[in-house]
Amino acid sequence: MKITNVSIRKVEKEDSRMKGIASVLLDDEFAVHDIRIIEGTKGLFIAMPSRKTSTGGYRDIAHPISQEVRSMFEKAILDAYANAEDTTETTTATEETESEEE
């Protein structure tokens, strides 16, 4: 599996930990949208798309199963975020990052 494209939209809201929204394209065939980029106490991290449950909690809609794939997503998204323009939505093709779990 390869991440073939990452789109970043930076978000600037006062008093918000959310710094951006990402979309990821896998193998030029499958897209995952609404991945949030959050500022935590230890730096930036990603939060996969989720929905609110009937009990008030949140459940991921799509998420990596292995730590290796989660790290691949995080690196590609945070690298694209670091290179994105501050005021516009930016689309960057990533290096061909491959998972050993094809």
Secondary structure as GFF3:
##gff-version 3
##sequence-region A 1 102
A	DSSP	beta_strand	2	10	.	.	.	ID=ss1
A	DSSP	beta_strand	18	26	.	.	.	ID=ss2
A	DSSP	beta_strand	30	40	.	.	.	ID=ss3
A	DSSP	beta_strand	43	47	.	.	.	ID=ss4
A	DSSP	beta_strand	50	52	.	.	.	ID=ss5
A	DSSP	beta_strand	58	60	.	.	.	ID=ss6
A	DSSP	alpha_helix	67	83	.	.	.	ID=ss7
A	DSSP	beta_strand	90	92	.	.	.	ID=ss8
A	DSSP	beta_strand	97	98	.	.	.	ID=ss9
###
